[in-house]
């Protein structure tokens, strides 16, 4: 063979390393959500619904994830930062 790998090369290890951190954070988040199902009042701008704390945390985490994905698109670029 001419030096080709069979797919178990360093590229696979890089992906594994990149998934360890988010996997740990996701696991801790899911554990925290599953352990917190007491009803709480969530104060929004107009309404204050009552919902399980785990659901409120899941919604907040989802919105934070989306905001993190979208934030580079709205970042100013150029020399006048």
N, C-alpha and C positions, 0 to 999 in steps of 0.2 A: 504494500500500500504506500501511497505517497504522503504520509503524515496526516491523513484525515482522521478525525475522531468519530466515534460511533454515537455521539450525542451526549456522552457523559463527561464532557470536557469542562473547562472553567466557566463557560457561559451558563451552565446549569447551576453551578455553585453560586454564581453572582445573583441569579434570580432567587435562590434559596435565602441568601443573606439579605436581600432586599425585602423579603416577605416576613422575616422573623420579627422585626420591630412592629410593623402594623398588625401582625397576627397576635402578638402579646397585648397590644393596646385594645384590639377588638375583643379578645378574650376577657380582659379585665372589665371592659365596658359592658359586655353581655352578662357577666357575673353580677356586676353592680346593678344592672337593670332588673335581672331576675330576682334579686334579693330585696328590691324596693317596690312593693306593690301597694303601699298605703296610699289612700286618696289624699291629694293635696289640691289646694286652690292655686291656679296659675293665673297671675295678673297679666293680661295683655293690654293693648292700647284701649280697646273699647269694652271687651268682655272679660270675665273672670271665670272660666270653666273649671270644673272640678274633674280631675282625672288621676289615674294611678301615676305615682312618681316615676315608675319605670317607663311609662309611655311618654311622659314629658321629657325625660332624659334621652330617649330614643329620637324624639322629634328634634331636640336641640342638637344632638350629635349629627343627625342627618343634615340639618341646615348648616351646621358648621363645616361639614364635609363639602357640601355644595359651594359654600362661600370660599373655602380653600381652593377648590378647583377653578372657580371663576376669577379669583383675585389676580392671577397673573395677566389676564386679558385686559384688565382695567388699569394696570400699573402704567404710570407715565414712563416713557422712554425718551432718551435723548440727553444732550448735555445740560439742559436747563432744569434738572431734577430738583 
